[in-house]
Amino acid sequence: MDTYNNIVASLLPVEKPLLSDRIEKMNNALKRGIDELKWNSQTIDPFINQAMGIVCEVDELVKKMKDNVKKMQLMMKTWEKPLFERKLKPLFPDDLEQTHQSLVIPRLEEVSKHGKEIHKLMRDTMDNIKPDKKAATWLSYVDYVNGLVIEGITNAI
């Protein structure tokens, strides 16, 4: 049951409530195996198949959530590359301004594009776990991701 242990151990406090109903379903499915069945019980194979199906379903959701956050963080990491490098020779103010603008506009477009991709990843997470959009658990998760975006912007600055 490494899969089960990985699910329980890897969920952040903000993620766990989003999957609480699925975790409860998973625990209920496994309870019979803990309380009633033995390794040589006649119904062990159907139990294992059913329990593994439920555990794998939850595992896929957890992986999807984690992968989406990881993709967001990788995008934001690219924002940290230096925007402007000083040259050894001095530049006139107008030349410096022109150089700066030629670097700022593409970076702004990149950040804007990544913002849209982050939004798509959040929608993908939402479509997979199907939360109540107004529930405190979902809003907490959105706040968590917003915090990651703020951290990405802060690191870029």
C-alpha positions in Angstrom: 0.0 0.0 0.0 2.8 2.4 -0.9 0.3 4.3 -3.0 -2.0 4.9 -0.1 0.9 6.0 2.1 2.2 8.3 -0.5 -1.2 10.0 -0.9 -1.6 10.5 2.8 2.0 11.7 3.3 2.2 14.0 0.3 -1.0 16.0 0.7 -0.6 19.5 2.0 -3.0 20.7 4.7 -4.6 23.0 2.0 -5.1 20.0 -0.4 -6.4 17.4 2.0 -9.8 19.0 2.5 -10.4 19.1 -1.2 -10.1 15.4 -1.4 -11.6 14.5 2.0 -14.6 12.7 0.6 -12.4 10.6 -1.7 -10.0 9.9 1.2 -12.9 8.8 3.3 -14.2 6.5 0.5 -10.7 5.1 0.2 -10.4 4.5 3.9 -13.8 2.9 4.0 -12.9 0.6 1.1 -9.7 -0.4 3.0 -11.3 -0.9 6.4 -12.9 -4.2 5.4 -9.4 -5.5 4.5 -8.1 -4.4 7.9 -11.0 -5.5 10.0 -12.5 -8.6 8.4 -10.4 -10.2 5.6 -7.4 -12.5 5.9 -4.8 -13.2 3.3 -6.6 -16.5 2.4 -10.2 -15.2 2.4 -12.2 -16.2 -0.6 -13.2 -12.6 -1.3 -9.7 -11.2 -1.1 -9.1 -10.8 -4.9 -12.3 -8.8 -5.5 -11.5 -6.7 -2.4 -8.0 -6.0 -3.6 -9.3 -5.0 -7.1 -11.9 -2.7 -5.7 -9.6 -1.1 -3.1 -6.8 -0.6 -5.7 -9.3 1.0 -8.1 -10.3 3.5 -5.5 -6.8 4.2 -4.3 -5.5 4.6 -7.8 -8.3 7.0 -8.6 -7.3 9.2 -5.7 -3.6 8.9 -6.5 -4.3 10.1 -10.0 -6.1 13.2 -8.7 -3.3 13.9 -6.2 -0.7 13.6 -9.0 -2.7 15.9 -11.3 -2.9 18.5 -8.6 0.8 18.3 -7.7 1.9 18.2 -11.4 -0.2 21.3 -12.1 1.4 23.2 -9.2 4.8 22.0 -10.3 4.2 23.3 -13.9 3.2 26.7 -12.5 6.3 26.9 -10.3 8.5 26.0 -13.3 7.0 28.7 -15.4 7.5 31.3 -12.6 11.1 30.2 -12.2 11.8 31.5 -15.7 10.7 34.9 -14.6 13.8 35.1 -12.3 16.4 35.3 -15.1 18.0 38.7 -15.2 16.2 41.2 -17.3 19.1 43.5 -17.9 22.8 43.0 -17.7 25.1 46.0 -17.4 27.7 46.4 -20.1 31.2 47.6 -19.4 30.8 50.6 -21.6 28.5 53.4 -20.5 25.3 54.0 -22.4 23.5 57.3 -23.1 20.2 57.6 -21.2 18.2 57.3 -24.4 20.0 54.2 -25.5 19.6 52.7 -22.0 15.9 53.4 -22.1 15.5 51.9 -25.5 17.5 48.8 -24.6 15.5 48.5 -21.4 12.1 48.7 -23.2 13.2 46.2 -25.8 13.8 43.7 -22.9 10.8 44.6 -20.7 8.1 44.2 -23.3 8.9 40.6 -24.2 9.2 39.7 -20.5 5.9 41.3 -19.8 4.3 39.2 -22.7 6.0 36.1 -21.3 4.6 36.7 -17.8 1.1 37.5 -19.2 1.2 34.3 -21.3 2.3 32.3 -18.2 -0.6 33.9 -16.2 -3.0 32.5 -18.8 -1.4 29.1 -18.6 -1.6 29.1 -14.8 -5.3 29.9 -15.1 -5.7 26.9 -17.4 -3.9 24.7 -14.9 -6.1 25.9 -12.1 -9.2 25.2 -14.3 -7.7 21.7 -15.1 -7.4 21.0 -11.3 -10.9 22.3 -10.7 -12.3 20.1 -13.5 -10.6 17.0 -12.1 -11.5 17.4 -8.5 -14.9 19.1 -9.1 -15.0 21.2 -5.9 -17.8 23.6 -5.0 -16.2 26.9 -6.3 -17.6 28.8 -3.4 -16.5 26.4 -0.7 -13.9 27.5 1.8 -11.7 24.5 0.9 -11.5 25.5 -2.7 -11.0 29.2 -1.9 -8.2 28.2 0.5 -6.5 26.3 -2.3 -6.9 29.2 -4.6 -5.3 31.4 -1.9 -2.4 28.9 -1.6 -1.8 29.1 -5.4 -2.1 32.9 -5.3 0.6 32.8 -2.7 2.8 30.8 -4.9 2.3 33.3 -7.8 3.0 36.2 -5.5 6.2 34.4 -4.4 7.1 33.9 -8.1 6.6 37.6 -8.8 8.6 38.6 -5.8 11.5 36.3 -6.7 11.4 37.8 -10.2 11.7 41.3 -8.9 
